[in-house]
Amino acid sequence: MEYRQLGRSGLRIPVLSFGTATFGGGNEFFKAWGSTQVDEARRLLDICLEAGVTLFDTANVYSQGMSEEILGKALAGRRGEVLLSTKATFPMGEDPNGYGSSRQNLVRACEDSLRRLGTDHIDIYHMHGFDAHTPVEETLRTLDDLVQSGKVRYIACSNFSGWHLMKSLSVSERYGWARYVGHQAYYSLANREFEWELLPLGLDQGVGAIVWSPLSAGLLSGKIRRGQPLPESSRLAQGGGQGPKVPDELLFAIIDALDEVAAETGKSVAQVALNWLLQRPTVVNLVIGARNEEQLRQNLAAVGWNLTPEQVAKLDAASDTPPIYPYWHQRNFPMLHPKLV
């Protein structure tokens, strides 16, 4: 297993982490992702650890805390072998102070996550979304307090706009508080908007990308084919997809290119799609999920080899989409960062 530095920090993490949104199945949305319980979770975690995957990702909102509870029980006695990542900000109930990035909510949310996970610290604590109603200074001071107390080791964000992240980094620098070292973001061959603003920001500011939904909710799993209905067992067919619809013309052009590269490499379509992401600037980690052992082993085989530059270029060309303004105009400027040319 390859390890990479997480942004501008001293923490090294594996290039694959295991996402546990499939644990619990607490409502119809999360049932479409999976309903893994403790015994099966232990087996999946065993497979991950055998492969060198030592980072496990969850969130308080996943099945309203059930994912954290199941992960904590499955890891009982093995906490010292792993890194834990969880998130806060989304509503956990009807309390008007029970969501967002206020001091009131974050202190309570962190304590609740620690209890459910059965641990005394969180290795990477993400703000799951940006709270536009709470002063950034309040959020970052609270997070710095959690770091200083030892309850949190590193802080990261998720689903931020470029200005959300840049403003936060500026405030951290101004006051000498803990800074976001990672950004968990939506990125795949089928969804490349991350490259327009967030990737250059990450390069400039030393923020590592942790990619969620690297197979675009299963679109790039190899199960989706031109002219065929969605498999009934797929997450998309069961209502567990996220994000805007990918135009069919673009999607099937990408799948055609993936098929070609898969044939050249002897790998699966999903493995090629994951490996392409690991060649992108700033990408430190891919959060992979699995509803069963077979899916997990397939995803784990996406590492330990690399696509050729020619194969990467083929996939780049098939998945390229015209950017919106000002990004299309900026591409005409000859002083782009060399990693973005």
Secondary structure as GFF3:
##gff-version 3
##sequence-region A 1 341
A	DSSP	beta_strand	3	5	.	.	.	ID=ss1
A	DSSP	beta_strand	12	14	.	.	.	ID=ss2
A	DSSP	beta_strand	16	19	.	.	.	ID=ss3
A	DSSP	alpha_helix	28	31	.	.	.	ID=ss4
A	DSSP	alpha_helix	38	50	.	.	.	ID=ss5
A	DSSP	beta_strand	55	57	.	.	.	ID=ss6
A	DSSP	three_ten_helix	62	65	.	.	.	ID=ss7
A	DSSP	alpha_helix	66	74	.	.	.	ID=ss8
A	DSSP	three_ten_helix	79	81	.	.	.	ID=ss9
A	DSSP	beta_strand	83	88	.	.	.	ID=ss10
A	DSSP	alpha_helix	103	117	.	.	.	ID=ss11
A	DSSP	beta_strand	122	127	.	.	.	ID=ss12
A	DSSP	alpha_helix	136	149	.	.	.	ID=ss13
A	DSSP	beta_strand	152	158	.	.	.	ID=ss14
A	DSSP	alpha_helix	162	175	.	.	.	ID=ss15
A	DSSP	beta_strand	180	186	.	.	.	ID=ss16
A	DSSP	three_ten_helix	193	195	.	.	.	ID=ss17
A	DSSP	alpha_helix	198	205	.	.	.	ID=ss18
A	DSSP	beta_strand	208	212	.	.	.	ID=ss19
A	DSSP	three_ten_helix	216	218	.	.	.	ID=ss20
A	DSSP	alpha_helix	248	265	.	.	.	ID=ss21
A	DSSP	alpha_helix	269	277	.	.	.	ID=ss22
A	DSSP	beta_strand	283	288	.	.	.	ID=ss23
A	DSSP	alpha_helix	293	300	.	.	.	ID=ss24
A	DSSP	alpha_helix	309	319	.	.	.	ID=ss25
A	DSSP	alpha_helix	327	330	.	.	.	ID=ss26
A	DSSP	three_ten_helix	338	340	.	.	.	ID=ss27
###
